[in-house]
Amino acid sequence: MDESEQTILGVDEGEQSVNELKSQSAADVENTDNTARLNRVSHELFNKLADYMQTELSGTKDTYAMLEELNGIALDQYSSLTHSTSQIKDSLDELDVKYKLLLPYLEQLNQLDVSVASLEQATLRLDAYTKVLESKFKKLEKR
């Protein structure tokens, strides 16, 4: 632009440089504001993300601690059950030994029971025969 054009437009070079600097300054200030805002929002995001992760890890840690406690309780219960089972097995083994010792006597009792039943049958037959003889004797006596 020459001086006449600048004069016609009413702008000289000094004024034009000032206007350019003002617009550039405003853009720089806006850029700085955007960068500061972006930094602040990023910082908040990372803080909230860190809090969230910390909460999740804390919850997971608590869950594992509870599971560990439950496993300890279950281990105690299984140990108690193992002890009880061992005692029951020992008692059953002891009863088995006693049963084997009593087995000959039980067999003798079974044989005695068979003999008593046989004697009972013989007694019933003898009683019936005695009644028949008694009735015959009474008939003979009446004659």
Backbone as JSON, one array per atom type, in Angstrom:
{
  "sequence": "MDESEQTILGVDEGEQSVNELKSQSAADVENTDNTARLNRVSHELFNKLADYMQTELSGTKDTYAMLEELNGIALDQYSSLTHSTSQIKDSLDELDVKYKLLLPYLEQLNQLDVSVASLEQATLRLDAYTKVLESKFKKLEKR",
  "N": [[0.82, -1.16, 0.0], [0.48, 2.2, -0.78], [1.19, 5.58, 0.37], [-0.89, 7.23, -0.27], [-3.02, 5.53, -0.6], [-3.16, 4.54, 1.94], [-3.81, 6.8, 3.27], [-6.22, 7.36, 2.14], [-7.7, 5.23, 2.96], [-7.48, 5.67, 5.58], [-5.78, 4.55, 7.29], [-2.74, 4.1, 8.74], [0.57, 2.68, 8.63], [1.56, 2.16, 11.21], [-0.7, 2.04, 12.78], [-1.86, -0.18, 11.7], [-0.04, -2.22, 12.4], [-0.36, -2.21, 15.15], [-2.99, -3.04, 15.39], [-2.76, -5.62, 14.34], [-1.02, -6.75, 16.23], [-2.68, -6.62, 18.48], [-4.77, -8.39, 17.77], [-3.29, -10.69, 17.5], [-2.32, -10.94, 20.09], [-4.71, -11.33, 21.47], [-5.43, -13.8, 20.45], [-3.3, -15.31, 21.39], [-3.75, -15.08, 24.15], [-6.23, -16.34, 24.3], [-5.45, -18.89, 23.44], [-3.71, -19.55, 25.55], [-5.52, -19.53, 27.66], [-7.17, -21.65, 26.85], [-5.3, -23.74, 26.92], [-4.62, -23.74, 29.64], [-7.12, -24.36, 30.72], [-7.5, -26.87, 29.55], [-5.37, -28.24, 30.74], [-6.18, -28.11, 33.43], [-8.64, -29.52, 33.36], [-7.7, -31.99, 32.46], [-6.07, -32.66, 34.62], [-8.02, -32.91, 36.65], [-9.47, -35.04, 35.57], [-7.55, -37.13, 35.64], [-7.14, -37.25, 38.41], [-9.69, -38.03, 39.33], [-9.9, -40.47, 38.0], [-7.79, -41.83, 39.2], [-8.78, -41.9, 41.86], [-11.04, -43.52, 41.43], [-9.83, -45.92, 40.54], [-8.36, -46.5, 42.83], [-10.43, -46.98, 44.65], [-11.64, -49.21, 43.47], [-9.52, -51.07, 43.63], [-9.25, -51.18, 46.39], [-11.71, -52.3, 47.11], [-11.46, -54.8, 45.85], [-9.28, -55.77, 47.26], [-10.42, -55.97, 49.82], [-12.35, -57.91, 49.27], [-10.74, -60.13, 48.64], [-9.5, -60.43, 51.12], [-11.68, -61.15, 52.7], [-12.36, -63.56, 51.44], [-10.07, -65.0, 52.03], [-10.33, -65.19, 54.8], [-12.71, -66.7, 54.95], [-11.8, -69.03, 53.74], [-10.0, -69.86, 55.7], [-11.76, -70.4, 57.82], [-13.27, -72.46, 56.65], [-11.23, -74.33, 56.35], [-10.69, -74.9, 59.04], [-13.14, -76.06, 59.74], [-13.17, -78.32, 58.03], [-10.97, -79.62, 59.07], [-11.89, -80.22, 61.63], [-14.02, -81.91, 60.93], [-12.56, -83.95, 59.74], [-11.19, -84.92, 61.94], [-13.38, -85.85, 63.49], [-14.38, -87.79, 61.75], [-12.24, -89.55, 61.71], [-12.32, -90.44, 64.36], [-14.8, -91.75, 64.35], [-14.27, -93.76, 62.5], [-12.3, -95.19, 63.9], [-13.86, -96.08, 66.04], [-15.7, -97.71, 64.67], [-13.94, -99.64, 63.68], [-13.14, -100.78, 66.1], [-15.6, -101.79, 67.0], [-16.01, -103.69, 65.0], [-13.96, -105.51, 65.53], [-14.81, -106.42, 68.03], [-17.24, -107.59, 67.27], [-16.33, -109.66, 65.67], [-15.08, -111.17, 67.63], [-17.3, -111.95, 69.11], [-18.69, -113.47, 67.31], [-18.41, -116.41, 67.22], [-19.87, -117.07, 69.53], [-22.36, -116.01, 68.86], [-23.02, -117.71, 66.77], [-23.26, -120.1, 68.19], [-25.49, -119.4, 69.74], [-27.4, -119.23, 67.71], [-27.48, -121.91, 66.92], [-28.42, -123.03, 69.3], [-30.95, -121.84, 69.34], [-32.13, -123.09, 67.12], [-32.13, -125.7, 68.08], [-33.8, -125.43, 70.36], [-36.17, -124.71, 69.1], [-36.66, -127.07, 67.72], [-36.97, -128.83, 69.9], [-39.23, -127.67, 71.01], [-41.14, -128.23, 69.04], [-41.11, -131.0, 69.24], [-42.07, -131.23, 71.84], [-44.65, -130.21, 71.55], [-45.76, -132.12, 69.84], [-45.55, -134.36, 71.49], [-47.21, -133.55, 73.57], [-49.66, -133.49, 72.23], [-49.9, -136.21, 71.59], [-50.03, -137.22, 74.14], [-52.49, -136.25, 74.99], [-54.19, -137.62, 73.3], [-53.72, -140.25, 74.2], [-54.63, -139.97, 76.79], [-57.35, -139.47, 76.38], [-58.07, -141.97, 75.26], [-57.5, -143.63, 77.4], [-59.39, -142.75, 79.26], [-61.68, -143.5, 77.96], [-61.42, -146.27, 78.05], [-61.49, -146.71, 80.74], [-64.09, -146.05, 81.38], [-65.55, -148.15, 80.45]],
  "CA": [[0.0, 0.0, 0.0], [1.25, 3.45, -0.75], [0.71, 6.55, 1.37], [-2.18, 7.79, -0.66], [-4.04, 4.52, -0.31], [-3.3, 4.48, 3.39], [-4.47, 8.02, 3.68], [-7.6, 7.24, 1.71], [-8.34, 4.26, 3.85], [-7.41, 6.26, 6.9], [-4.99, 3.68, 8.17], [-1.32, 4.14, 8.44], [1.26, 1.43, 8.95], [1.68, 2.04, 12.66], [-1.99, 1.6, 13.3], [-2.08, -1.54, 11.21], [0.8, -3.09, 13.22], [-0.96, -2.26, 16.49], [-4.18, -3.9, 15.26], [-2.29, -7.0, 14.16], [-0.51, -7.18, 17.52], [-3.82, -6.81, 19.38], [-5.47, -9.62, 17.41], [-2.38, -11.79, 17.81], [-2.31, -11.0, 21.54], [-5.98, -11.91, 21.88], [-5.35, -15.23, 20.09], [-2.36, -15.93, 22.34], [-4.43, -15.14, 25.44], [-7.24, -17.38, 24.17], [-4.7, -20.15, 23.42], [-3.21, -19.77, 26.9], [-6.7, -19.89, 28.45], [-7.56, -23.01, 26.45], [-4.28, -24.68, 27.42], [-4.77, -23.81, 31.1], [-8.36, -25.1, 30.97], [-7.23, -28.26, 29.18], [-4.51, -28.79, 31.8], [-6.99, -28.25, 34.64], [-9.6, -30.61, 33.14], [-6.91, -33.23, 32.42], [-5.65, -32.94, 35.99], [-9.22, -33.4, 37.34], [-9.76, -36.36, 35.02], [-6.6, -38.1, 36.18], [-7.4, -37.39, 39.85], [-10.9, -38.83, 39.49], [-9.56, -41.81, 37.55], [-6.96, -42.41, 40.27], [-9.69, -42.21, 42.96], [-11.84, -44.66, 41.02], [-8.97, -47.11, 40.55], [-8.03, -46.77, 44.23], [-11.64, -47.56, 45.24], [-11.78, -50.56, 42.92], [-8.46, -51.9, 44.22], [-9.58, -51.35, 47.8], [-12.81, -53.27, 47.14], [-10.9, -56.1, 45.49], [-8.45, -56.19, 48.39], [-11.34, -56.39, 50.87], [-12.95, -59.18, 48.84], [-9.75, -61.19, 48.82], [-9.3, -60.63, 52.57], [-12.84, -61.9, 53.17], [-12.21, -64.92, 50.92], [-9.01, -65.65, 52.81], [-10.92, -65.52, 56.11], [-13.64, -67.81, 54.73], [-11.0, -70.24, 53.51], [-9.48, -70.28, 57.0], [-12.88, -71.0, 58.56], [-13.56, -73.74, 56.0], [-10.13, -75.23, 56.69], [-10.93, -75.33, 60.42], [-14.29, -76.97, 59.72], [-12.74, -79.58, 57.43], [-10.08, -80.25, 60.03], [-12.77, -80.77, 62.67], [-14.73, -83.04, 60.33], [-11.57, -85.01, 59.55], [-10.97, -85.5, 63.27], [-14.59, -86.61, 63.83], [-14.42, -88.97, 60.87], [-11.2, -90.45, 62.19], [-12.83, -91.06, 65.59], [-15.87, -92.68, 63.96], [-13.62, -94.92, 61.87], [-11.68, -95.97, 64.97], [-14.95, -96.75, 66.78], [-16.21, -98.79, 63.82], [-12.93, -100.71, 63.68], [-13.22, -101.42, 67.41], [-16.83, -102.59, 66.99], [-15.8, -104.82, 64.1], [-13.14, -106.49, 66.26], [-15.68, -107.02, 69.06], [-18.2, -108.45, 66.58], [-15.63, -110.89, 65.27], [-14.87, -111.96, 68.85], [-18.6, -112.47, 69.53], [-19.28, -114.28, 66.24], [-18.59, -117.82, 67.59], [-20.96, -117.15, 70.51], [-23.6, -115.78, 68.14], [-23.32, -118.95, 66.04], [-23.76, -121.06, 69.19], [-26.85, -118.99, 70.06], [-28.25, -119.63, 66.59], [-27.64, -123.37, 67.01], [-29.32, -123.25, 70.44], [-32.28, -121.44, 68.91], [-32.62, -124.17, 66.26], [-32.39, -126.85, 68.95], [-34.97, -125.11, 71.17], [-37.34, -124.79, 68.2], [-36.88, -128.5, 67.48], [-37.51, -129.37, 71.14], [-40.59, -127.15, 71.14], [-41.97, -129.03, 68.13], [-41.24, -132.34, 69.84], [-42.94, -131.07, 73.01], [-46.03, -130.06, 71.06], [-46.21, -133.44, 69.35], [-45.68, -135.22, 72.67], [-48.4, -133.09, 74.26], [-50.8, -133.95, 71.44], [-49.97, -137.67, 71.74], [-50.47, -137.46, 75.52], [-53.92, -135.97, 75.04], [-54.86, -138.75, 72.62], [-53.63, -141.38, 75.12], [-55.49, -139.67, 77.92], [-58.73, -139.69, 75.97], [-58.25, -143.41, 75.11], [-57.51, -144.19, 78.75], [-60.69, -142.4, 79.85], [-62.69, -144.36, 77.29], [-61.22, -147.62, 78.56], [-61.87, -146.66, 82.14], [-65.53, -145.98, 81.42], [-66.1, -149.44, 80.09]],
  "C": [[0.88, 1.25, 0.0], [0.58, 4.42, 0.19], [-0.65, 7.09, 1.0], [-3.29, 6.8, -0.36], [-4.27, 4.44, 1.18], [-4.05, 5.71, 3.88], [-5.94, 7.93, 3.31], [-8.34, 6.3, 2.66], [-8.32, 4.77, 5.28], [-6.61, 5.41, 7.85], [-3.54, 3.88, 7.8], [-0.67, 2.87, 8.95], [1.38, 1.21, 10.44], [0.4, 1.52, 13.27], [-2.25, 0.15, 12.91], [-1.27, -2.52, 12.05], [0.2, -3.25, 14.6], [-2.18, -3.17, 16.44], [-3.79, -5.37, 15.12], [-1.78, -7.56, 15.48], [-1.65, -7.44, 18.5], [-4.53, -8.12, 19.06], [-4.6, -10.84, 17.71], [-2.33, -12.0, 19.32], [-3.58, -11.67, 22.04], [-5.99, -13.41, 21.59], [-4.43, -15.96, 21.05], [-3.01, -16.09, 23.72], [-5.47, -16.26, 25.41], [-6.58, -18.76, 24.16], [-4.21, -20.51, 24.82], [-4.36, -20.18, 27.81], [-7.15, -21.32, 28.14], [-6.58, -24.06, 26.99], [-4.41, -24.85, 28.92], [-6.02, -24.61, 31.45], [-8.19, -26.58, 30.67], [-6.38, -28.95, 30.25], [-5.33, -29.06, 33.07], [-7.97, -29.43, 34.51], [-8.88, -31.96, 33.1], [-6.49, -33.64, 33.82], [-6.83, -33.51, 36.79], [-9.56, -34.81, 36.89], [-8.84, -37.42, 35.62], [-6.79, -38.31, 37.68], [-8.63, -38.28, 40.09], [-10.66, -40.27, 39.06], [-8.72, -42.53, 38.61], [-7.83, -42.77, 41.47], [-10.52, -43.44, 42.66], [-11.03, -45.95, 41.09], [-8.62, -47.5, 41.98], [-9.21, -47.45, 44.93], [-11.82, -49.0, 44.76], [-10.76, -51.51, 43.53], [-8.74, -52.17, 45.69], [-10.69, -52.38, 47.96], [-12.31, -54.68, 46.84], [-10.05, -56.65, 46.63], [-9.33, -56.69, 49.53], [-11.99, -57.74, 50.54], [-11.98, -60.32, 49.04], [-9.48, -61.46, 50.3], [-10.46, -61.45, 53.14], [-12.76, -63.35, 52.69], [-11.14, -65.69, 51.7], [-9.54, -66.06, 54.18], [-11.88, -66.7, 55.99], [-12.89, -69.11, 54.48], [-10.42, -70.76, 54.81], [-10.55, -70.96, 57.83], [-13.21, -72.37, 57.97], [-12.48, -74.76, 56.33], [-10.3, -75.77, 58.11], [-12.07, -76.34, 60.48], [-13.9, -78.33, 59.14], [-11.8, -80.34, 58.36], [-10.88, -80.92, 61.14], [-13.51, -82.0, 62.15], [-13.79, -84.23, 60.12], [-11.31, -85.71, 60.88], [-12.16, -86.36, 63.69], [-14.67, -87.89, 63.02], [-13.4, -90.01, 61.32], [-11.66, -91.18, 63.46], [-13.93, -92.08, 65.27], [-15.27, -93.94, 63.34], [-12.98, -95.8, 62.93], [-12.73, -96.73, 65.75], [-15.51, -97.92, 65.98], [-15.22, -99.96, 63.76], [-12.98, -101.5, 64.99], [-14.47, -102.31, 67.51], [-16.7, -103.82, 66.1], [-14.99, -105.91, 64.79], [-14.0, -107.2, 67.3], [-16.7, -107.96, 68.42], [-17.55, -109.77, 66.18], [-15.34, -111.78, 66.46], [-16.18, -112.6, 69.31], [-19.2, -113.45, 68.52], [-19.42, -115.76, 66.62], [-19.75, -118.01, 68.6], [-22.32, -116.94, 69.84], [-24.0, -117.02, 67.34], [-23.85, -120.02, 66.99], [-25.2, -120.72, 69.58], [-27.82, -119.38, 68.95], [-28.52, -121.13, 66.62], [-28.58, -123.73, 68.17], [-30.75, -122.91, 70.07], [-32.9, -122.52, 68.03], [-32.99, -125.38, 67.11], [-33.63, -126.61, 69.8], [-36.23, -125.2, 70.32], [-37.68, -126.25, 67.93], [-37.49, -129.16, 68.71], [-38.94, -128.91, 71.35], [-41.55, -127.95, 70.26], [-42.2, -130.43, 68.72], [-42.18, -132.3, 71.04], [-44.38, -130.95, 72.58], [-46.58, -131.39, 70.55], [-46.46, -134.39, 70.51], [-46.94, -134.85, 73.45], [-49.66, -133.58, 73.54], [-50.98, -135.45, 71.62], [-50.48, -138.01, 73.14], [-51.97, -137.22, 75.63], [-54.71, -137.1, 74.39], [-54.87, -139.95, 73.56], [-54.56, -141.18, 76.31], [-56.95, -139.93, 77.56], [-59.01, -141.2, 75.79], [-58.34, -144.07, 76.48], [-58.84, -143.93, 79.42], [-61.79, -143.27, 79.25], [-62.6, -145.79, 77.85], [-61.68, -147.68, 80.03], [-63.4, -146.66, 82.26], [-66.12, -147.35, 81.09], [-65.92, -150.35, 81.21]]
}
